[in-house]
Amino acid sequence: MTLLTSDEQFSSATLGVYSTSSFFTRFSSLADLFPVDEDSCPSAIPTHVHEFVHYLHNISTTAGIRAAFLANAAVFTAAQFLIEEKKGVGKSSDESTQGDNIGFFIKNLNFILGSFEKNVSDKNEISKLFWNISHLQSYTQNYFPKSFAYQVTISGRLGCRTVDGILKIGLNFITEGVAYEVERELWEKRGDLKKVIDDRTPIFPYLTYEPLVDYLVGRPTTPLERISVGNAALMHYSPSQGFVDACLALRKSGEKFEEYLRGLMGNFESYVEGEFEGEINILREFYAHTDKLEVPFENYLSRIKDAAKQRMKNPCLEALFLRKNLTSQTFLEISCSLAENVIVQEKADGTAVVDYRGNRNGLANSSNEDIIWFIVLCSAIHFVKQHFTSSGRIVATKFLKETKCPFSGACHVELAEGNPEMCKKSPWKFEPKNKENKEGVCWYIAGIRSITPNGDSGESKFL
């Protein structure tokens, strides 16, 4: 059983990757909105919109905010009981007396995210029908109280591309489906035919979303209906249950769906203003005892609260990108009005830049130091997340698979150190050759040291 995408990352045809709960996105040079001396690539705007939809879902829906809370709770427990001084995660969770506590948070997180288990049968046995969807049934998990989710068997074929397995519907599948619906609408507005767009897109999860919605609604649905169904689903504590309930409400009528959505939005407002405030108090206490992450965590929370207010005003924020012929500039205007965000943009010459996009009422109007410390916090969350497994465990740092530093190519310390290979494989192992580097300290290492108990980090060594 695996999560839909490794390390909870969402990818749009590999041109952009949003890291959930770490609140930053990395884009390839082919998705550069403002390349030097040339117009942006046609794929740039659709890719940026696609990844921004994931970000919006993470910070302005019940399921997304719950995922962010649970990820931070796992960071909190791992830092308290597993992270050793200067060494990252020194134990796996099953070696610790706190293993059950850590597992609780990660299993809850995975329950929200959902998963997909491929069928190992011969592909030739797949039905010749384009889609075969069956065996929709609910399931429960004893570590997730008062909630249940749905799983469904899906097989499909499109040319030589196939999908066959059991989908446990969750946030990952739903946000990918909605993001692709929005992205595809943008391509169609530019003159591309739906078939042409679908032909260059992986069959799962992107092309699987529409037939599953149609199956549950009982008729062909419109793109806006599918976007609305997905958004409604993510307003539920169990996005899987919300997804099926939203489809069944739409099956009855548009009026029944709107009634169902209004109820969810009312519950969402109560959650953000009530239960969520209680949940984050323990995290506030933890970050207050880290090295300078207390204020960045408040900035982290402000992303959620500000975006949640936007969602309360407009349950379908994603439709804002479909109301006009988007340019790179209008995309920035709309996205910055909805939520500040961090991007790492690769350039054609092999370098990259870190861009904090915001507005004059937010962190963008603060000092550069405040922005850097927000990125340090995101790095710390990203680092601990690399240790999560779909089974609900945390593995020791020494067993991590190779992972490129999300800021590689845009880091002045990396450049000053001669672009060490470690930054592209194991950034948590980075040790500068020049201890007095005038460029400061690696943001990724700063994040690790900030949550390391009894570490020797200090402001002068970080910035």
C-alpha positions in Angstrom: 0.0 0.0 0.0 1.5 3.3 -1.0 0.5 6.9 -1.0 -0.5 8.3 -4.4 2.7 10.2 -4.7 6.0 9.9 -2.8 6.6 12.1 0.2 3.1 13.6 -0.1 4.2 15.6 -3.1 1.8 16.5 -5.9 3.3 16.7 -9.4 2.0 18.2 -12.6 3.7 16.3 -15.4 7.0 16.8 -13.5 7.0 20.5 -14.3 6.0 21.5 -10.9 6.0 19.9 -7.4 4.1 21.2 -4.4 5.2 19.9 -1.1 2.2 19.5 1.2 2.3 21.1 4.6 5.7 22.6 3.8 4.0 25.3 1.8 6.4 25.7 -1.1 6.5 24.6 -4.8 9.4 24.0 -7.1 9.0 24.5 -10.9 11.2 23.4 -13.8 12.5 25.9 -16.3 9.7 24.8 -18.7 7.2 26.3 -16.3 9.0 29.7 -15.9 6.4 32.5 -15.9 9.1 35.1 -16.6 12.0 33.6 -18.5 14.9 35.9 -19.5 14.5 37.5 -22.9 11.6 35.4 -24.1 8.0 34.6 -23.7 6.9 32.0 -21.1 6.4 28.5 -22.2 2.7 27.6 -23.0 2.8 25.1 -20.1 3.9 27.7 -17.5 0.5 29.2 -16.5 -1.5 25.9 -16.4 1.3 24.3 -14.3 1.4 27.2 -11.9 -2.4 27.2 -11.5 -2.4 23.4 -11.0 0.2 23.6 -8.2 -1.5 26.6 -6.6 -4.8 24.7 -6.5 -2.9 22.1 -4.3 -1.7 24.8 -2.1 -5.1 26.3 -1.7 -6.6 22.9 -0.8 -3.8 22.5 1.8 -4.5 25.8 3.6 -8.2 26.5 3.0 -10.1 23.3 3.4 -10.9 21.1 6.4 -9.0 18.1 5.1 -6.0 20.2 4.0 -5.7 22.0 7.3 -6.1 18.8 9.2 -3.2 17.4 7.1 -1.1 20.4 7.9 -1.8 20.0 11.6 -1.1 16.3 11.7 2.2 16.8 9.8 3.3 19.4 12.3 2.2 17.2 15.2 4.4 14.4 13.8 7.3 16.9 13.5 6.6 17.8 17.2 6.6 14.2 18.4 9.6 13.2 16.3 11.6 16.2 17.5 10.8 15.6 21.1 11.5 11.9 21.2 13.5 10.8 18.1 15.7 13.6 16.9 19.2 13.5 18.3 21.5 16.4 18.7 22.9 17.4 15.3 22.0 13.9 13.9 18.5 14.2 12.6 16.1 11.3 13.4 18.3 8.8 15.3 15.7 6.1 15.8 12.8 4.6 14.0 9.5 5.1 15.7 9.2 1.4 16.6 12.4 1.8 18.7 10.8 4.5 20.8 8.3 4.4 23.6 6.6 7.2 21.8 6.2 5.2 18.6 2.5 4.7 19.1 2.0 8.5 19.5 3.9 9.2 16.3 2.1 6.4 14.5 -1.2 7.9 15.5 -0.5 11.2 13.8 0.9 9.6 10.6 -1.9 7.0 10.3 -4.4 9.8 10.7 -2.6 11.7 8.0 -2.5 8.8 5.7 -6.2 8.1 6.3 -7.0 11.7 5.1 -4.6 11.5 2.1 -5.8 8.1 0.8 -3.9 5.5 -1.1 -3.9 3.3 -4.2 -3.0 -0.4 -4.3 -2.3 -1.6 -7.8 -3.6 -4.9 -9.0 -0.8 -7.3 -9.8 -2.8 -9.2 -12.4 -1.8 -9.3 -16.1 -2.7 -6.1 -17.9 -4.2 -8.1 -20.7 -6.9 -9.2 -18.3 -8.2 -5.7 -17.9 -11.7 -5.2 -19.4 -11.7 -3.8 -22.9 -14.1 -1.2 -21.6 -12.6 2.2 -21.2 -13.7 2.3 -17.5 -14.9 -0.3 -15.1 -15.7 1.0 -11.6 -17.2 -1.2 -9.0 -17.2 -2.4 -5.4 -17.7 0.9 -3.7 -17.6 0.2 0.0 -16.9 2.0 3.2 -14.1 1.1 5.7 -13.0 2.4 9.0 -9.7 2.8 10.9 -9.7 2.4 14.7 -7.1 5.2 15.1 -9.4 7.7 13.3 -12.5 8.1 15.6 -16.0 8.8 14.4 -15.2 8.7 10.8 -15.1 6.3 7.8 -13.8 6.4 4.2 -14.6 4.7 0.9 -12.6 2.5 -1.3 -13.5 1.5 -4.9 -12.1 -0.9 -7.5 -11.1 0.9 -10.7 -9.8 -0.5 -14.0 -9.4 1.5 -17.2 -7.5 1.6 -20.5 -6.6 4.5 -22.8 -4.4 3.3 -25.6 -1.4 1.6 -24.0 -2.0 3.3 -20.7 -3.9 1.4 -18.0 -4.9 1.6 -14.4 -6.1 -1.3 -12.3 -6.4 -1.5 -8.5 -8.2 -0.4 -5.4 -8.4 3.3 -4.6 -8.9 4.4 -1.1 -10.3 7.8 -1.9 -8.6 10.7 -0.1 -7.2 14.2 -0.3 -4.4 13.2 -2.7 -6.7 11.8 -5.4 -9.3 14.6 -5.0 -6.9 17.5 -5.2 -5.2 16.0 -8.2 -8.5 15.6 -9.9 -9.7 19.1 -9.2 -6.3 20.6 -10.2 -6.3 18.8 -13.5 -9.9 19.9 -14.2 -8.8 23.5 -13.7 -5.6 23.0 -15.7 -7.5 21.3 -18.6 -10.0 24.1 -18.8 -7.1 26.6 -19.2 -5.6 24.5 -22.0 -9.0 24.3 -23.7 -9.4 28.1 -23.5 -6.2 28.4 -25.4 -7.6 26.2 -28.2 -6.4 22.7 -27.3 -8.9 19.9 -27.7 -9.8 17.8 -24.7 -8.7 14.6 -26.4 -5.3 16.1 -27.2 -4.8 17.2 -23.6 -5.9 13.9 -22.2 -3.7 12.0 -24.6 -0.5 13.6 -23.0 -1.7 13.1 -19.4 -1.2 10.0 -17.2 -4.4 8.0 -16.8 -4.1 7.9 -13.0 -4.9 9.9 -11.0 -5.7 12.7 -13.4 -8.0 11.0 -16.0 -9.5 8.7 -13.4 -11.2 11.5 -11.5 -13.9 12.4 -14.1 -15.2 8.9 -14.7 -15.4 8.2 -10.9 -17.4 11.4 -10.4 -19.7 10.5 -13.3 -20.1 7.0 -12.0 -21.3 8.3 -8.6 -23.4 11.1 -9.9 -25.0 8.8 -12.5 -24.5 11.0 -15.5 -21.8 13.0 -17.4 -20.8 16.0 -15.3 -19.4 19.4 -16.3 -15.9 20.6 -15.3 -17.3 23.1 -12.9 -19.5 20.4 -11.3 -16.4 18.2 -10.8 -14.4 21.1 -9.4 -17.2 21.9 -7.0 -17.6 18.3 -5.9 -13.9 18.0 -5.1 -13.9 21.2 -3.1 -17.0 20.1 -1.2 -15.3 16.8 -0.4 -12.3 18.5 1.1 -14.5 20.5 3.5 -15.3 17.2 5.2 -13.3 15.7 8.1 -13.1 12.5 6.0 -12.6 13.8 2.4 -13.5 10.3 1.1 -16.9 10.4 2.8 -17.4 14.0 1.7 -16.6 13.0 -1.9 -19.2 10.3 -2.1 -21.8 12.3 -0.2 -21.3 15.3 -2.5 -21.7 13.2 -5.6 -24.8 11.6 -4.3 -26.2 15.0 -3.4 -25.5 16.2 -6.9 -27.1 13.0 -8.3 -30.4 14.2 -6.7 -30.2 17.8 -7.9 -28.1 20.9 -8.1 -30.2 22.4 -5.3 -29.5 19.4 -3.0 -25.8 19.8 -3.7 -25.8 23.5 -2.8 -27.7 22.6 0.3 -25.1 20.0 1.2 -22.2 22.5 0.5 -23.7 25.2 2.7 -23.8 22.8 5.6 -20.2 21.9 5.0 -19.1 25.5 4.8 -20.9 26.3 8.1 -19.0 23.4 9.7 -15.8 24.6 8.2 -16.2 28.1 9.8 -16.9 26.5 13.2 -13.8 24.2 12.8 -11.4 27.0 11.9 -12.7 29.4 14.7 -13.0 26.7 17.3 -11.5 23.2 17.2 -8.5 24.2 15.1 -7.5 26.9 17.6 -7.4 24.3 20.3 -5.4 21.9 18.2 -2.6 24.3 17.5 -2.0 25.4 21.1 0.2 22.4 21.7 2.2 23.1 18.6 2.6 26.7 19.6 4.1 25.5 22.9 6.5 23.3 21.0 7.7 25.9 18.5 8.1 28.4 21.3 10.9 26.1 22.6 12.7 25.8 19.3 15.4 28.1 18.0 13.5 31.1 16.6 10.6 29.2 15.0 7.8 30.6 17.2 7.2 33.7 15.0 7.6 31.8 11.7 5.0 29.3 12.9 2.6 32.2 13.6 3.2 33.3 10.0 2.5 29.7 8.9 -0.8 29.8 10.7 -1.6 33.2 9.2 -1.5 31.5 5.7 -4.2 29.1 6.9 -6.4 31.7 8.6 -6.3 34.2 5.8 -6.9 31.6 3.1 -9.7 30.1 5.1 -11.5 33.4 5.2 -11.2 33.6 1.4 -12.7 30.1 1.2 -15.6 31.1 3.4 -16.5 33.9 1.1 -16.1 31.8 -2.1 -16.2 28.0 -1.8 -15.0 27.7 -5.4 -11.8 29.9 -5.4 -10.3 27.8 -8.2 -12.9 29.1 -10.6 -11.3 32.6 -10.3 -8.5 31.4 -12.6 -11.1 30.5 -15.3 -12.9 33.8 -15.5 -10.4 35.6 -17.8 -7.7 34.9 -20.2 -4.8 34.5 -17.8 -1.4 36.0 -18.3 1.6 35.5 -16.1 0.8 38.9 -14.5 -2.9 38.3 -13.9 -2.1 34.9 -12.4 0.2 36.5 -9.9 -2.4 39.2 -9.1 -5.1 36.6 -8.4 -2.9 34.1 -6.5 -1.3 36.8 -4.3 -4.7 38.1 -3.4 -5.7 34.7 -2.2 -2.5 33.5 -0.4 1.1 34.3 0.0 3.4 31.5 -1.2 7.0 30.4 -1.7 8.2 29.1 -5.0 11.6 27.8 -6.2 11.9 28.5 -9.9 14.5 26.7 -12.0 16.0 28.7 -14.9 17.2 27.7 -18.3 20.8 28.2 -17.4 20.6 25.5 -14.6 20.3 28.0 -11.7 17.2 28.7 -9.7 15.7 31.5 -7.6 13.6 31.5 -4.5 10.6 33.9 -4.8 8.4 34.8 -1.9 5.1 36.0 -3.4 2.9 38.0 -1.2 1.0 41.3 -0.6 1.6 44.4 1.3 -0.6 43.2 4.2 1.4 40.1 4.8 4.9 38.7 5.4 6.1 40.0 2.0 6.0 43.5 3.6 8.2 42.3 6.5 12.0 42.1 6.7 14.0 39.7 4.6 15.0 37.9 7.9 11.4 37.1 8.7 10.9 35.6 5.3 14.1 33.5 5.6 13.0 32.2 9.0 9.6 31.2 7.5 11.5 29.2 4.8 13.7 27.6 7.6 10.5 26.4 9.3 9.2 25.0 6.0 12.5 23.2 5.6 12.3 21.7 9.0 8.8 20.3 8.2 10.0 19.0 4.9 12.9 17.2 6.5 10.8 15.4 9.1 8.3 14.4 6.4 10.9 12.5 4.5 10.9 10.0 7.4 7.1 9.3 7.2 5.9 6.0 5.8 2.4 4.9 4.6 2.3 2.3 7.4 2.5 5.0 10.0 6.1 4.7 11.0 9.1 7.1 11.1 12.4 5.7 9.8 15.8 6.8 11.0 17.6 9.4 8.9 20.4 7.0 7.9 17.8 4.9 6.0 16.3 7.8 4.0 16.3 7.5 0.2 18.1 10.1 -1.8 16.2 13.4 -2.0 17.2 16.6 -3.7 17.2 19.7 -1.5 14.2 21.7 -2.5 16.4 24.9 -2.7 19.2 23.4 -4.6 20.3 25.7 -7.4 18.9 28.7 -5.6 21.2 28.5 -2.5 24.1 30.9 -2.3 25.8 28.7 0.3 25.6 25.7 -2.1 27.2 27.9 -4.8 29.9 29.2 -2.5 30.7 25.6 -1.5 31.2 24.5 -5.1 27.8 22.8 -5.6 28.4 19.7 -3.5 26.7 16.6 -4.7 25.3 16.1 -1.2 22.8 19.0 -1.8 21.3 17.0 -4.6 21.1 13.7 -2.7 21.2 14.1 1.1 20.9 17.7 2.1 20.6 16.7 5.8 24.2 15.5 5.7 25.6 18.9 4.4 28.6 20.3 6.3 30.2 23.4 4.9 33.9 23.4 4.3 34.1 27.1 5.1 32.8 27.5 8.6 32.8 31.3 8.2 30.9 31.4 4.9 29.8 34.9 4.3 26.7 33.6 2.6 25.3 32.5 5.9 24.0 28.9 6.7 22.1 26.4 4.6 18.4 26.9 5.2 17.8 23.1 5.2 20.4 22.5 7.9 19.1 25.6 9.8 15.7 24.0 9.9 17.0 20.7 11.3 19.1 22.5 13.9 16.1 24.6 14.9 14.2 21.6 16.0 17.1 19.7 17.4 17.0 19.3 21.2 20.0 20.9 23.0 21.5 21.9 19.7 24.2 24.5 19.5 22.5 26.6 16.8 22.3 30.4 17.2 21.1 33.4 15.3 24.6 34.4 14.3 25.2 31.0 12.7 21.9 30.9 10.9 21.6 34.3 9.2 
